[in-house]
Amino acid sequence: MAVSYKRLFHLLIERDMTTTQLQHKAGFSANIIPRMKRNGYISLETIESICQTLNCSVDDILVFIPENDEKLL
């Protein structure tokens, strides 16, 4: 099962926040942003810090994609 972070990037646009600003406020390393842009793995700790920073839930920043729909990423 794959993960898509498109919701996070849309939320950042809505809140007029850059990924760099999110990185600094949430306190994660710079290599996390490229991983999210490629829909790669990030730790639950990082997801939690993003949600706390943006005051949102996990459903607001990511969606799980079933294996048979991974081509939609």
mmCIF file of the N, C-alpha and C atoms, coordinates in Angstrom:
data_MODEL
# 
_entry.id   MODEL 
# 
loop_
_atom_site.group_PDB 
_atom_site.id 
_atom_site.type_symbol 
_atom_site.label_atom_id 
_atom_site.label_alt_id 
_atom_site.label_comp_id 
_atom_site.label_asym_id 
_atom_site.label_entity_id 
_atom_site.label_seq_id 
_atom_site.pdbx_PDB_ins_code 
_atom_site.Cartn_x 
_atom_site.Cartn_y 
_atom_site.Cartn_z 
_atom_site.occupancy 
_atom_site.B_iso_or_equiv 
_atom_site.pdbx_formal_charge 
_atom_site.auth_seq_id 
_atom_site.auth_comp_id 
_atom_site.auth_asym_id 
_atom_site.auth_atom_id 
_atom_site.pdbx_PDB_model_num 
ATOM 1   N N  . MET A 1 1  ? 0.845  -1.182 0.000   1.00 0.00 ? 1  MET A N  1 
ATOM 2   C CA . MET A 1 1  ? 0.000  0.000  0.000   1.00 0.00 ? 1  MET A CA 1 
ATOM 3   C C  . MET A 1 1  ? 0.886  1.239  0.000   1.00 0.00 ? 1  MET A C  1 
ATOM 4   N N  . ALA A 1 2  ? 0.568  2.159  -0.852  1.00 0.00 ? 2  ALA A N  1 
ATOM 5   C CA . ALA A 1 2  ? 1.339  3.392  -0.978  1.00 0.00 ? 2  ALA A CA 1 
ATOM 6   C C  . ALA A 1 2  ? 0.637  4.541  -0.258  1.00 0.00 ? 2  ALA A C  1 
ATOM 7   N N  . VAL A 1 3  ? 1.356  5.622  -0.114  1.00 0.00 ? 3  VAL A N  1 
ATOM 8   C CA . VAL A 1 3  ? 0.832  6.815  0.555   1.00 0.00 ? 3  VAL A CA 1 
ATOM 9   C C  . VAL A 1 3  ? 0.998  7.998  -0.387  1.00 0.00 ? 3  VAL A C  1 
ATOM 10  N N  . SER A 1 4  ? 0.013  8.872  -0.399  1.00 0.00 ? 4  SER A N  1 
ATOM 11  C CA . SER A 1 4  ? 0.090  10.110 -1.163  1.00 0.00 ? 4  SER A CA 1 
ATOM 12  C C  . SER A 1 4  ? -0.002 11.291 -0.197  1.00 0.00 ? 4  SER A C  1 
ATOM 13  N N  . TYR A 1 5  ? 0.903  12.249 -0.358  1.00 0.00 ? 5  TYR A N  1 
ATOM 14  C CA . TYR A 1 5  ? 0.931  13.440 0.487   1.00 0.00 ? 5  TYR A CA 1 
ATOM 15  C C  . TYR A 1 5  ? 0.349  14.658 -0.237  1.00 0.00 ? 5  TYR A C  1 
ATOM 16  N N  . LYS A 1 6  ? -0.399 14.434 -1.306  1.00 0.00 ? 6  LYS A N  1 
ATOM 17  C CA . LYS A 1 6  ? -0.982 15.549 -2.058  1.00 0.00 ? 6  LYS A CA 1 
ATOM 18  C C  . LYS A 1 6  ? -1.842 16.439 -1.167  1.00 0.00 ? 6  LYS A C  1 
ATOM 19  N N  . ARG A 1 7  ? -2.545 15.835 -0.240  1.00 0.00 ? 7  ARG A N  1 
ATOM 20  C CA . ARG A 1 7  ? -3.398 16.627 0.656   1.00 0.00 ? 7  ARG A CA 1 
ATOM 21  C C  . ARG A 1 7  ? -2.571 17.608 1.477   1.00 0.00 ? 7  ARG A C  1 
ATOM 22  N N  . LEU A 1 8  ? -1.391 17.188 1.905   1.00 0.00 ? 8  LEU A N  1 
ATOM 23  C CA . LEU A 1 8  ? -0.521 18.079 2.670   1.00 0.00 ? 8  LEU A CA 1 
ATOM 24  C C  . LEU A 1 8  ? -0.128 19.285 1.831   1.00 0.00 ? 8  LEU A C  1 
ATOM 25  N N  . PHE A 1 9  ? 0.277  19.046 0.589   1.00 0.00 ? 9  PHE A N  1 
ATOM 26  C CA . PHE A 1 9  ? 0.721  20.153 -0.252  1.00 0.00 ? 9  PHE A CA 1 
ATOM 27  C C  . PHE A 1 9  ? -0.434 21.104 -0.589  1.00 0.00 ? 9  PHE A C  1 
ATOM 28  N N  . HIS A 1 10 ? -1.625 20.566 -0.739  1.00 0.00 ? 10 HIS A N  1 
ATOM 29  C CA . HIS A 1 10 ? -2.798 21.431 -0.948  1.00 0.00 ? 10 HIS A CA 1 
ATOM 30  C C  . HIS A 1 10 ? -3.094 22.252 0.304   1.00 0.00 ? 10 HIS A C  1 
ATOM 31  N N  . LEU A 1 11 ? -2.952 21.625 1.473   1.00 0.00 ? 11 LEU A N  1 
ATOM 32  C CA . LEU A 1 11 ? -3.186 22.323 2.736   1.00 0.00 ? 11 LEU A CA 1 
ATOM 33  C C  . LEU A 1 11 ? -2.171 23.452 2.917   1.00 0.00 ? 11 LEU A C  1 
ATOM 34  N N  . LEU A 1 12 ? -0.931 23.199 2.564   1.00 0.00 ? 12 LEU A N  1 
ATOM 35  C CA . LEU A 1 12 ? 0.082  24.250 2.670   1.00 0.00 ? 12 LEU A CA 1 
ATOM 36  C C  . LEU A 1 12 ? -0.248 25.430 1.760   1.00 0.00 ? 12 LEU A C  1 
ATOM 37  N N  . ILE A 1 13 ? -0.730 25.152 0.561   1.00 0.00 ? 13 ILE A N  1 
ATOM 38  C CA . ILE A 1 13 ? -1.133 26.223 -0.353  1.00 0.00 ? 13 ILE A CA 1 
ATOM 39  C C  . ILE A 1 13 ? -2.279 27.028 0.248   1.00 0.00 ? 13 ILE A C  1 
ATOM 40  N N  . GLU A 1 14 ? -3.269 26.333 0.793   1.00 0.00 ? 14 GLU A N  1 
ATOM 41  C CA . GLU A 1 14 ? -4.420 27.014 1.410   1.00 0.00 ? 14 GLU A CA 1 
ATOM 42  C C  . GLU A 1 14 ? -3.987 27.916 2.563   1.00 0.00 ? 14 GLU A C  1 
ATOM 43  N N  . ARG A 1 15 ? -2.968 27.488 3.290   1.00 0.00 ? 15 ARG A N  1 
ATOM 44  C CA . ARG A 1 15 ? -2.497 28.242 4.460   1.00 0.00 ? 15 ARG A CA 1 
ATOM 45  C C  . ARG A 1 15 ? -1.352 29.193 4.124   1.00 0.00 ? 15 ARG A C  1 
ATOM 46  N N  . ASP A 1 16 ? -1.037 29.292 2.843   1.00 0.00 ? 16 ASP A N  1 
ATOM 47  C CA . ASP A 1 16 ? 0.026  30.183 2.379   1.00 0.00 ? 16 ASP A CA 1 
ATOM 48  C C  . ASP A 1 16 ? 1.333  29.932 3.133   1.00 0.00 ? 16 ASP A C  1 
ATOM 49  N N  . MET A 1 17 ? 1.707  28.652 3.222   1.00 0.00 ? 17 MET A N  1 
ATOM 50  C CA . MET A 1 17 ? 2.914  28.235 3.928   1.00 0.00 ? 17 MET A CA 1 
ATOM 51  C C  . MET A 1 17 ? 3.800  27.442 2.972   1.00 0.00 ? 17 MET A C  1 
ATOM 52  N N  . THR A 1 18 ? 5.091  27.699 3.025   1.00 0.00 ? 18 THR A N  1 
ATOM 53  C CA . THR A 1 18 ? 6.024  26.953 2.187   1.00 0.00 ? 18 THR A CA 1 
ATOM 54  C C  . THR A 1 18 ? 6.451  25.669 2.899   1.00 0.00 ? 18 THR A C  1 
ATOM 55  N N  . THR A 1 19 ? 7.020  24.770 2.144   1.00 0.00 ? 19 THR A N  1 
ATOM 56  C CA . THR A 1 19 ? 7.515  23.537 2.748   1.00 0.00 ? 19 THR A CA 1 
ATOM 57  C C  . THR A 1 19 ? 8.685  23.832 3.683   1.00 0.00 ? 19 THR A C  1 
ATOM 58  N N  . THR A 1 20 ? 9.476  24.840 3.371   1.00 0.00 ? 20 THR A N  1 
ATOM 59  C CA . THR A 1 20 ? 10.590 25.227 4.236   1.00 0.00 ? 20 THR A CA 1 
ATOM 60  C C  . THR A 1 20 ? 10.079 25.771 5.568   1.00 0.00 ? 20 THR A C  1 
ATOM 61  N N  . GLN A 1 21 ? 9.031  26.566 5.517   1.00 0.00 ? 21 GLN A N  1 
ATOM 62  C CA . GLN A 1 21 ? 8.433  27.067 6.749   1.00 0.00 ? 21 GLN A CA 1 
ATOM 63  C C  . GLN A 1 21 ? 7.895  25.915 7.593   1.00 0.00 ? 21 GLN A C  1 
ATOM 64  N N  . LEU A 1 22 ? 7.238  24.970 6.944   1.00 0.00 ? 22 LEU A N  1 
ATOM 65  C CA . LEU A 1 22 ? 6.735  23.800 7.660   1.00 0.00 ? 22 LEU A CA 1 
ATOM 66  C C  . LEU A 1 22 ? 7.889  23.032 8.288   1.00 0.00 ? 22 LEU A C  1 
ATOM 67  N N  . GLN A 1 23 ? 8.943  22.829 7.542   1.00 0.00 ? 23 GLN A N  1 
ATOM 68  C CA . GLN A 1 23 ? 10.101 22.102 8.045   1.00 0.00 ? 23 GLN A CA 1 
ATOM 69  C C  . GLN A 1 23 ? 10.642 22.757 9.316   1.00 0.00 ? 23 GLN A C  1 
ATOM 70  N N  . HIS A 1 24 ? 10.805 24.059 9.308   1.00 0.00 ? 24 HIS A N  1 
ATOM 71  C CA . HIS A 1 24 ? 11.347 24.758 10.475  1.00 0.00 ? 24 HIS A CA 1 
ATOM 72  C C  . HIS A 1 24 ? 10.389 24.721 11.656  1.00 0.00 ? 24 HIS A C  1 
ATOM 73  N N  . LYS A 1 25 ? 9.102  24.946 11.412  1.00 0.00 ? 25 LYS A N  1 
ATOM 74  C CA . LYS A 1 25 ? 8.125  24.960 12.504  1.00 0.00 ? 25 LYS A CA 1 
ATOM 75  C C  . LYS A 1 25 ? 7.914  23.574 13.106  1.00 0.00 ? 25 LYS A C  1 
ATOM 76  N N  . ALA A 1 26 ? 7.912  22.544 12.259  1.00 0.00 ? 26 ALA A N  1 
ATOM 77  C CA . ALA A 1 26 ? 7.670  21.183 12.740  1.00 0.00 ? 26 ALA A CA 1 
ATOM 78  C C  . ALA A 1 26 ? 8.961  20.519 13.234  1.00 0.00 ? 26 ALA A C  1 
ATOM 79  N N  . GLY A 1 27 ? 10.100 21.066 12.836  1.00 0.00 ? 27 GLY A N  1 
ATOM 80  C CA . GLY A 1 27 ? 11.374 20.577 13.345  1.00 0.00 ? 27 GLY A CA 1 
ATOM 81  C C  . GLY A 1 27 ? 11.855 19.262 12.759  1.00 0.00 ? 27 GLY A C  1 
ATOM 82  N N  . PHE A 1 28 ? 11.652 19.054 11.470  1.00 0.00 ? 28 PHE A N  1 
ATOM 83  C CA . PHE A 1 28 ? 12.180 17.847 10.842  1.00 0.00 ? 28 PHE A CA 1 
ATOM 84  C C  . PHE A 1 28 ? 13.262 18.226 9.832   1.00 0.00 ? 28 PHE A C  1 
ATOM 85  N N  . SER A 1 29 ? 14.031 17.243 9.402   1.00 0.00 ? 29 SER A N  1 
ATOM 86  C CA . SER A 1 29 ? 15.174 17.513 8.527   1.00 0.00 ? 29 SER A CA 1 
ATOM 87  C C  . SER A 1 29 ? 14.736 17.809 7.093   1.00 0.00 ? 29 SER A C  1 
ATOM 88  N N  . ALA A 1 30 ? 15.637 18.447 6.364   1.00 0.00 ? 30 ALA A N  1 
ATOM 89  C CA . ALA A 1 30 ? 15.343 18.891 4.998   1.00 0.00 ? 30 ALA A CA 1 
ATOM 90  C C  . ALA A 1 30 ? 15.108 17.732 4.038   1.00 0.00 ? 30 ALA A C  1 
ATOM 91  N N  . ASN A 1 31 ? 15.633 16.558 4.326   1.00 0.00 ? 31 ASN A N  1 
ATOM 92  C CA . ASN A 1 31 ? 15.462 15.433 3.398   1.00 0.00 ? 31 ASN A CA 1 
ATOM 93  C C  . ASN A 1 31 ? 14.057 14.836 3.430   1.00 0.00 ? 31 ASN A C  1 
ATOM 94  N N  . ILE A 1 32 ? 13.221 15.260 4.343   1.00 0.00 ? 32 ILE A N  1 
ATOM 95  C CA . ILE A 1 32 ? 11.854 14.749 4.441   1.00 0.00 ? 32 ILE A CA 1 
ATOM 96  C C  . ILE A 1 32 ? 10.983 15.280 3.297   1.00 0.00 ? 32 ILE A C  1 
ATOM 97  N N  . ILE A 1 33 ? 11.157 16.532 2.926   1.00 0.00 ? 33 ILE A N  1 
ATOM 98  C CA . ILE A 1 33 ? 10.323 17.145 1.880   1.00 0.00 ? 33 ILE A CA 1 
ATOM 99  C C  . ILE A 1 33 ? 10.454 16.406 0.551   1.00 0.00 ? 33 ILE A C  1 
ATOM 100 N N  . PRO A 1 34 ? 11.668 16.134 0.058   1.00 0.00 ? 34 PRO A N  1 
ATOM 101 C CA . PRO A 1 34 ? 11.757 15.366 -1.199  1.00 0.00 ? 34 PRO A CA 1 
ATOM 102 C C  . PRO A 1 34 ? 11.132 13.977 -1.098  1.00 0.00 ? 34 PRO A C  1 
ATOM 103 N N  . ARG A 1 35 ? 11.250 13.354 0.065   1.00 0.00 ? 35 ARG A N  1 
ATOM 104 C CA . ARG A 1 35 ? 10.613 12.036 0.240   1.00 0.00 ? 35 ARG A CA 1 
ATOM 105 C C  . ARG A 1 35 ? 9.101  12.141 0.098   1.00 0.00 ? 35 ARG A C  1 
ATOM 106 N N  . MET A 1 36 ? 8.522  13.191 0.700   1.00 0.00 ? 36 MET A N  1 
ATOM 107 C CA . MET A 1 36 ? 7.068  13.360 0.603   1.00 0.00 ? 36 MET A CA 1 
ATOM 108 C C  . MET A 1 36 ? 6.654  13.678 -0.833  1.00 0.00 ? 36 MET A C  1 
ATOM 109 N N  . LYS A 1 37 ? 7.464  14.439 -1.531  1.00 0.00 ? 37 LYS A N  1 
ATOM 110 C CA . LYS A 1 37 ? 7.134  14.767 -2.926  1.00 0.00 ? 37 LYS A CA 1 
ATOM 111 C C  . LYS A 1 37 ? 7.155  13.528 -3.818  1.00 0.00 ? 37 LYS A C  1 
ATOM 112 N N  . ARG A 1 38 ? 7.937  12.512 -3.415  1.00 0.00 ? 38 ARG A N  1 
ATOM 113 C CA . ARG A 1 38 ? 7.981  11.243 -4.151  1.00 0.00 ? 38 ARG A CA 1 
ATOM 114 C C  . ARG A 1 38 ? 7.055  10.199 -3.510  1.00 0.00 ? 38 ARG A C  1 
ATOM 115 N N  . ASN A 1 39 ? 6.226  10.643 -2.555  1.00 0.00 ? 39 ASN A N  1 
ATOM 116 C CA . ASN A 1 39 ? 5.308  9.755  -1.834  1.00 0.00 ? 39 ASN A CA 1 
ATOM 117 C C  . ASN A 1 39 ? 6.056  8.604  -1.152  1.00 0.00 ? 39 ASN A C  1 
ATOM 118 N N  . GLY A 1 40 ? 7.219  8.922  -0.615  1.00 0.00 ? 40 GLY A N  1 
ATOM 119 C CA . GLY A 1 40 ? 8.035  7.942  0.091   1.00 0.00 ? 40 GLY A CA 1 
ATOM 120 C C  . GLY A 1 40 ? 7.677  7.857  1.563   1.00 0.00 ? 40 GLY A C  1 
ATOM 121 N N  . TYR A 1 41 ? 8.381  6.966  2.256   1.00 0.00 ? 41 TYR A N  1 
ATOM 122 C CA . TYR A 1 41 ? 8.130  6.735  3.671   1.00 0.00 ? 41 TYR A CA 1 
ATOM 123 C C  . TYR A 1 41 ? 8.654  7.890  4.516   1.00 0.00 ? 41 TYR A C  1 
ATOM 124 N N  . ILE A 1 42 ? 7.845  8.337  5.465   1.00 0.00 ? 42 ILE A N  1 
ATOM 125 C CA . ILE A 1 42 ? 8.313  9.215  6.532   1.00 0.00 ? 42 ILE A CA 1 
ATOM 126 C C  . ILE A 1 42 ? 7.796  8.642  7.838   1.00 0.00 ? 42 ILE A C  1 
ATOM 127 N N  . SER A 1 43 ? 8.495  8.910  8.903   1.00 0.00 ? 43 SER A N  1 
ATOM 128 C CA . SER A 1 43 ? 8.173  8.300  10.190  1.00 0.00 ? 43 SER A CA 1 
ATOM 129 C C  . SER A 1 43 ? 6.863  8.848  10.762  1.00 0.00 ? 43 SER A C  1 
ATOM 130 N N  . LEU A 1 44 ? 6.288  8.056  11.632  1.00 0.00 ? 44 LEU A N  1 
ATOM 131 C CA . LEU A 1 44 ? 5.069  8.472  12.324  1.00 0.00 ? 44 LEU A CA 1 
ATOM 132 C C  . LEU A 1 44 ? 5.354  9.688  13.198  1.00 0.00 ? 44 LEU A C  1 
ATOM 133 N N  . GLU A 1 45 ? 6.544  9.762  13.736  1.00 0.00 ? 45 GLU A N  1 
ATOM 134 C CA . GLU A 1 45 ? 6.939  10.915 14.550  1.00 0.00 ? 45 GLU A CA 1 
ATOM 135 C C  . GLU A 1 45 ? 6.893  12.203 13.719  1.00 0.00 ? 45 GLU A C  1 
ATOM 136 N N  . THR A 1 46 ? 7.367  12.132 12.484  1.00 0.00 ? 46 THR A N  1 
ATOM 137 C CA . THR A 1 46 ? 7.334  13.294 11.596  1.00 0.00 ? 46 THR A CA 1 
ATOM 138 C C  . THR A 1 46 ? 5.905  13.653 11.225  1.00 0.00 ? 46 THR A C  1 
ATOM 139 N N  . ILE A 1 47 ? 5.097  12.656 10.931  1.00 0.00 ? 47 ILE A N  1 
ATOM 140 C CA . ILE A 1 47 ? 3.685  12.899 10.613  1.00 0.00 ? 47 ILE A CA 1 
ATOM 141 C C  . ILE A 1 47 ? 2.994  13.567 11.798  1.00 0.00 ? 47 ILE A C  1 
ATOM 142 N N  . GLU A 1 48 ? 3.298  13.091 13.000  1.00 0.00 ? 48 GLU A N  1 
ATOM 143 C CA . GLU A 1 48 ? 2.708  13.685 14.208  1.00 0.00 ? 48 GLU A CA 1 
ATOM 144 C C  . GLU A 1 48 ? 3.135  15.145 14.362  1.00 0.00 ? 48 GLU A C  1 
ATOM 145 N N  . SER A 1 49 ? 4.405  15.448 14.141  1.00 0.00 ? 49 SER A N  1 
ATOM 146 C CA . SER A 1 49 ? 4.866  16.831 14.298  1.00 0.00 ? 49 SER A CA 1 
ATOM 147 C C  . SER A 1 49 ? 4.236  17.741 13.241  1.00 0.00 ? 49 SER A C  1 
ATOM 148 N N  . ILE A 1 50 ? 4.031  17.230 12.029  1.00 0.00 ? 50 ILE A N  1 
ATOM 149 C CA . ILE A 1 50 ? 3.361  18.012 10.981  1.00 0.00 ? 50 ILE A CA 1 
ATOM 150 C C  . ILE A 1 50 ? 1.918  18.305 11.391  1.00 0.00 ? 50 ILE A C  1 
ATOM 151 N N  . CYS A 1 51 ? 1.228  17.283 11.862  1.00 0.00 ? 51 CYS A N  1 
ATOM 152 C CA . CYS A 1 51 ? -0.169 17.463 12.275  1.00 0.00 ? 51 CYS A CA 1 
ATOM 153 C C  . CYS A 1 51 ? -0.287 18.447 13.441  1.00 0.00 ? 51 CYS A C  1 
ATOM 154 N N  . GLN A 1 52 ? 0.621  18.365 14.405  1.00 0.00 ? 52 GLN A N  1 
ATOM 155 C CA . GLN A 1 52 ? 0.587  19.305 15.528  1.00 0.00 ? 52 GLN A CA 1 
ATOM 156 C C  . GLN A 1 52 ? 0.862  20.726 15.060  1.00 0.00 ? 52 GLN A C  1 
ATOM 157 N N  . THR A 1 53 ? 1.818  20.872 14.162  1.00 0.00 ? 53 THR A N  1 
ATOM 158 C CA . THR A 1 53 ? 2.163  22.195 13.646  1.00 0.00 ? 53 THR A CA 1 
ATOM 159 C C  . THR A 1 53 ? 1.013  22.819 12.875  1.00 0.00 ? 53 THR A C  1 
ATOM 160 N N  . LEU A 1 54 ? 0.341  22.005 12.061  1.00 0.00 ? 54 LEU A N  1 
ATOM 161 C CA . LEU A 1 54 ? -0.756 22.514 11.233  1.00 0.00 ? 54 LEU A CA 1 
ATOM 162 C C  . LEU A 1 54 ? -2.112 22.428 11.917  1.00 0.00 ? 54 LEU A C  1 
ATOM 163 N N  . ASN A 1 55 ? -2.130 21.858 13.125  1.00 0.00 ? 55 ASN A N  1 
ATOM 164 C CA . ASN A 1 55 ? -3.382 21.672 13.871  1.00 0.00 ? 55 ASN A CA 1 
ATOM 165 C C  . ASN A 1 55 ? -4.417 20.950 13.008  1.00 0.00 ? 55 ASN A C  1 
ATOM 166 N N  . CYS A 1 56 ? -4.015 19.779 12.540  1.00 0.00 ? 56 CYS A N  1 
ATOM 167 C CA . CYS A 1 56 ? -4.882 18.990 11.678  1.00 0.00 ? 56 CYS A CA 1 
ATOM 168 C C  . CYS A 1 56 ? -4.733 17.518 12.020  1.00 0.00 ? 56 CYS A C  1 
ATOM 169 N N  . SER A 1 57 ? -5.493 16.680 11.350  1.00 0.00 ? 57 SER A N  1 
ATOM 170 C CA . SER A 1 57 ? -5.403 15.240 11.583  1.00 0.00 ? 57 SER A CA 1 
ATOM 171 C C  . SER A 1 57 ? -4.634 14.585 10.425  1.00 0.00 ? 57 SER A C  1 
ATOM 172 N N  . VAL A 1 58 ? -4.294 13.328 10.616  1.00 0.00 ? 58 VAL A N  1 
ATOM 173 C CA . VAL A 1 58 ? -3.562 12.575 9.595   1.00 0.00 ? 58 VAL A CA 1 
ATOM 174 C C  . VAL A 1 58 ? -4.352 12.544 8.291   1.00 0.00 ? 58 VAL A C  1 
ATOM 175 N N  . ASP A 1 59 ? -5.649 12.397 8.373   1.00 0.00 ? 59 ASP A N  1 
ATOM 176 C CA . ASP A 1 59 ? -6.491 12.368 7.169   1.00 0.00 ? 59 ASP A CA 1 
ATOM 177 C C  . ASP A 1 59 ? -6.400 13.650 6.355   1.00 0.00 ? 59 ASP A C  1 
ATOM 178 N N  . ASP A 1 60 ? -6.000 14.735 7.000   1.00 0.00 ? 60 ASP A N  1 
ATOM 179 C CA . ASP A 1 60 ? -5.887 16.015 6.299   1.00 0.00 ? 60 ASP A CA 1 
ATOM 180 C C  . ASP A 1 60 ? -4.604 16.133 5.477   1.00 0.00 ? 60 ASP A C  1 
ATOM 181 N N  . ILE A 1 61 ? -3.618 15.273 5.756   1.00 0.00 ? 61 ILE A N  1 
ATOM 182 C CA . ILE A 1 61 ? -2.323 15.426 5.077   1.00 0.00 ? 61 ILE A CA 1 
ATOM 183 C C  . ILE A 1 61 ? -1.909 14.243 4.215   1.00 0.00 ? 61 ILE A C  1 
ATOM 184 N N  . LEU A 1 62 ? -2.532 13.097 4.407   1.00 0.00 ? 62 LEU A N  1 
ATOM 185 C CA . LEU A 1 62 ? -2.148 11.951 3.585   1.00 0.00 ? 62 LEU A CA 1 
ATOM 186 C C  . LEU A 1 62 ? -3.326 11.039 3.321   1.00 0.00 ? 62 LEU A C  1 
ATOM 187 N N  . VAL A 1 63 ? -3.162 10.215 2.300   1.00 0.00 ? 63 VAL A N  1 
ATOM 188 C CA . VAL A 1 63 ? -4.167 9.220  1.947   1.00 0.00 ? 63 VAL A CA 1 
ATOM 189 C C  . VAL A 1 63 ? -3.437 7.944  1.543   1.00 0.00 ? 63 VAL A C  1 
ATOM 190 N N  . PHE A 1 64 ? -3.970 6.824  1.981   1.00 0.00 ? 64 PHE A N  1 
ATOM 191 C CA . PHE A 1 64 ? -3.405 5.532  1.600   1.00 0.00 ? 64 PHE A CA 1 
ATOM 192 C C  . PHE A 1 64 ? -3.995 5.104  0.263   1.00 0.00 ? 64 PHE A C  1 
ATOM 193 N N  . ILE A 1 65 ? -3.132 4.614  -0.630  1.00 0.00 ? 65 ILE A N  1 
ATOM 194 C CA . ILE A 1 65 ? -3.538 4.183  -1.948  1.00 0.00 ? 65 ILE A CA 1 
ATOM 195 C C  . ILE A 1 65 ? -3.395 2.666  -2.015  1.00 0.00 ? 65 ILE A C  1 
ATOM 196 N N  . PRO A 1 66 ? -4.481 1.925  -2.276  1.00 0.00 ? 66 PRO A N  1 
ATOM 197 C CA . PRO A 1 66 ? -4.380 0.466  -2.414  1.00 0.00 ? 66 PRO A CA 1 
ATOM 198 C C  . PRO A 1 66 ? -3.404 0.087  -3.517  1.00 0.00 ? 66 PRO A C  1 
ATOM 199 N N  . GLU A 1 67 ? -2.794 -1.078 -3.383  1.00 0.00 ? 67 GLU A N  1 
ATOM 200 C CA . GLU A 1 67 ? -1.775 -1.532 -4.342  1.00 0.00 ? 67 GLU A CA 1 
ATOM 201 C C  . GLU A 1 67 ? -2.255 -1.484 -5.790  1.00 0.00 ? 67 GLU A C  1 
ATOM 202 N N  . ASN A 1 68 ? -3.487 -1.884 -6.051  1.00 0.00 ? 68 ASN A N  1 
ATOM 203 C CA . ASN A 1 68 ? -3.973 -1.902 -7.437  1.00 0.00 ? 68 ASN A CA 1 
ATOM 204 C C  . ASN A 1 68 ? -4.209 -0.503 -8.000  1.00 0.00 ? 68 ASN A C  1 
ATOM 205 N N  . ASP A 1 69 ? -4.167 0.530  -7.144  1.00 0.00 ? 69 ASP A N  1 
ATOM 206 C CA . ASP A 1 69 ? -4.354 1.913  -7.605  1.00 0.00 ? 69 ASP A CA 1 
ATOM 207 C C  . ASP A 1 69 ? -3.067 2.723  -7.541  1.00 0.00 ? 69 ASP A C  1 
ATOM 208 N N  . GLU A 1 70 ? -1.925 2.093  -7.258  1.00 0.00 ? 70 GLU A N  1 
ATOM 209 C CA . GLU A 1 70 ? -0.674 2.825  -7.117  1.00 0.00 ? 70 GLU A CA 1 
ATOM 210 C C  . GLU A 1 70 ? -0.282 3.563  -8.375  1.00 0.00 ? 70 GLU A C  1 
ATOM 211 N N  . LYS A 1 71 ? -0.745 3.127  -9.525  1.00 0.00 ? 71 LYS A N  1 
ATOM 212 C CA . LYS A 1 71 ? -0.419 3.822  -10.769 1.00 0.00 ? 71 LYS A CA 1 
ATOM 213 C C  . LYS A 1 71 ? -1.021 5.223  -10.803 1.00 0.00 ? 71 LYS A C  1 
ATOM 214 N N  . LEU A 1 72 ? -1.981 5.519  -9.923  1.00 0.00 ? 72 LEU A N  1 
ATOM 215 C CA . LEU A 1 72 ? -2.619 6.822  -9.869  1.00 0.00 ? 72 LEU A CA 1 
ATOM 216 C C  . LEU A 1 72 ? -1.748 7.871  -9.173  1.00 0.00 ? 72 LEU A C  1 
ATOM 217 N N  . LEU A 1 73 ? -0.686 7.434  -8.522  1.00 0.00 ? 73 LEU A N  1 
ATOM 218 C CA . LEU A 1 73 ? 0.190  8.374  -7.829  1.00 0.00 ? 73 LEU A CA 1 
ATOM 219 C C  . LEU A 1 73 ? 0.869  9.227  -8.860  1.00 0.00 ? 73 LEU A C  1 
# 
